[in-house]
Amino acid sequence: MTTKNDFEADDWKLIASAPIIAAAVISASDDVGDDRDSEDEEINAFKVALEKFESRYAKSALVSDVLSYIKAEGTEEFEVLFSALSAAASHESPLEDRVKSIGQAGEIVDRIADKKEAKLYKNFIVDAATAVATASKKGFFVFSSSISKKEDFYLRQIQSVLGV
């Protein structure tokens, strides 16, 4: 099993932060301006999802270590990243740059972990991002999606860079 100890310190920081980065990218991609309620709902959805992920991904030592890191750090990193990404939205590609860093984390895990562990890790990142995308949003129509077009675009981008 792959654990935190199998990685260099800088690589570990990126690997452990990738789910937070993915969640922040999704949150910032559909920023509704000054609506702090939406951001709070997304942060809360992320926290609730992390609790569920503990049992879902219990077989993965790597994901368990990432979850421990996130719990130790709290969601402050999410809030800082969300603010930074929202503020940088006027720049050319702040979200795309963060998506690339998620892909880099996936590449590092692919080099070190076995295929099963790497797949679980990548699915965990996608699940974290999806939890934020679906945070208490209701479609206007019964059959409409709770995920906006922008969020869907970035979810697909995250899936693509992770190869899932």
C-alpha positions in Angstrom: 0.0 0.0 0.0 1.1 3.5 -0.8 1.3 6.0 2.0 2.4 9.6 2.6 5.9 8.3 3.4 6.4 7.1 -0.2 6.5 10.7 -1.5 8.9 13.6 -1.4 7.6 16.4 0.9 6.7 18.8 -2.0 5.0 16.0 -4.0 3.0 15.0 -0.9 1.8 18.6 -0.4 0.5 18.7 -4.0 -1.1 15.2 -3.7 -2.8 16.0 -0.4 -4.0 19.4 -1.7 -5.3 18.1 -5.0 -8.8 17.3 -3.7 -9.0 20.7 -2.1 -7.8 22.4 -5.3 -10.4 20.4 -7.3 -13.2 21.5 -5.0 -12.1 25.1 -5.1 -11.8 25.1 -8.9 -15.4 23.9 -9.1 -16.6 26.4 -6.6 -14.8 29.3 -8.2 -15.9 28.2 -11.7 -19.5 29.1 -11.1 -18.9 32.0 -8.7 -22.1 34.0 -8.3 -20.5 37.2 -7.1 -21.1 38.4 -3.6 -23.3 35.4 -2.7 -21.4 34.1 0.3 -24.3 31.6 1.0 -23.4 29.7 -2.1 -19.7 29.4 -1.1 -20.7 28.4 2.4 -23.0 25.6 1.0 -20.1 24.4 -1.1 -17.7 24.3 1.8 -20.2 22.5 3.9 -20.9 20.0 1.1 -17.1 19.4 0.9 -16.9 18.8 4.6 -19.8 16.4 4.6 -18.4 14.5 1.6 -15.1 14.1 3.4 -16.8 12.3 6.2 -18.5 9.9 3.8 -15.3 9.3 2.0 -13.6 7.9 5.1 -15.7 4.7 4.8 -15.9 4.7 1.0 -12.1 4.8 0.6 -11.1 3.0 3.8 -9.2 0.4 1.8 -6.8 3.0 0.4 -4.0 3.9 2.7 -3.1 6.8 0.3 -6.6 8.3 0.4 -6.8 7.8 4.2 -3.5 9.7 4.5 -4.9 12.5 2.3 -8.1 12.6 4.4 -6.0 12.9 7.5 -4.0 15.7 6.0 -7.2 17.6 5.1 -8.7 17.1 8.5 -5.5 18.3 10.2 -5.4 21.4 7.9 -9.1 22.0 8.0 -11.0 23.7 5.2 -9.1 27.0 5.5 -7.1 25.9 2.5 -10.3 25.5 0.5 -11.4 29.0 1.5 -8.1 30.6 0.7 -7.9 28.9 -2.7 -11.5 29.8 -3.5 -10.8 33.5 -2.7 -7.6 33.4 -4.7 -9.2 31.8 -7.7 -12.2 34.1 -7.6 -9.9 37.2 -7.3 -7.7 35.9 -10.2 -10.7 35.2 -12.5 -9.9 38.2 -14.5 -6.5 36.7 -15.4 -6.0 34.5 -18.4 -6.3 31.0 -16.9 -6.3 30.8 -13.1 -8.6 27.8 -13.1 -6.8 26.0 -15.9 -3.5 26.4 -14.1 -5.1 24.7 -11.0 -6.5 21.9 -13.1 -3.0 21.3 -14.5 -1.7 21.0 -10.9 -4.4 18.4 -10.2 -3.1 16.5 -13.3 0.5 16.7 -11.9 -0.6 15.2 -8.6 -2.2 12.3 -10.6 1.0 11.8 -12.5 3.1 11.6 -9.3 0.7 9.1 -7.8 0.8 7.1 -11.1 4.6 6.8 -10.8 4.6 5.7 -7.2 1.4 3.9 -6.4 0.0 0.7 -7.9 -2.8 1.1 -10.4 -5.6 0.3 -8.0 -4.4 2.8 -5.4 -3.9 5.4 -8.1 -7.4 4.9 -9.4 -8.9 5.2 -6.0 -7.0 8.4 -5.4 -8.2 9.9 -8.7 -11.8 8.8 -8.1 -11.6 10.5 -4.7 -10.6 13.8 -6.3 -13.4 13.6 -8.8 -15.9 12.7 -6.0 -14.7 15.7 -3.9 -15.2 18.0 -6.9 -18.6 16.5 -7.7 -19.7 17.0 -4.1 -19.1 20.7 -4.4 -20.7 20.9 -7.8 -23.9 19.4 -6.6 -24.1 21.4 -3.3 -27.7 22.3 -2.6 -28.4 23.5 -6.1 -31.7 22.8 -7.7 -32.4 22.8 -11.4 -35.2 25.0 -12.7 -36.9 22.0 -14.3 -37.6 18.6 -12.9 -35.1 16.9 -15.3 -32.4 19.6 -15.3 -29.0 19.1 -13.8 -27.9 20.6 -10.5 -24.5 21.0 -12.0 -24.0 24.2 -14.0 -22.4 24.2 -17.5 -19.2 25.8 -16.1 -19.0 23.3 -13.3 -19.6 20.4 -15.7 -16.8 21.8 -18.0 -14.3 21.9 -15.1 -15.4 18.5 -13.8 -14.7 17.0 -17.2 -11.3 18.9 -17.3 -10.4 17.4 -14.0 -11.4 13.9 -15.1 -9.4 14.4 -18.3 -6.2 15.4 -16.6 -6.5 12.5 -14.2 -7.3 10.1 -17.0 -10.6 8.8 -15.4 
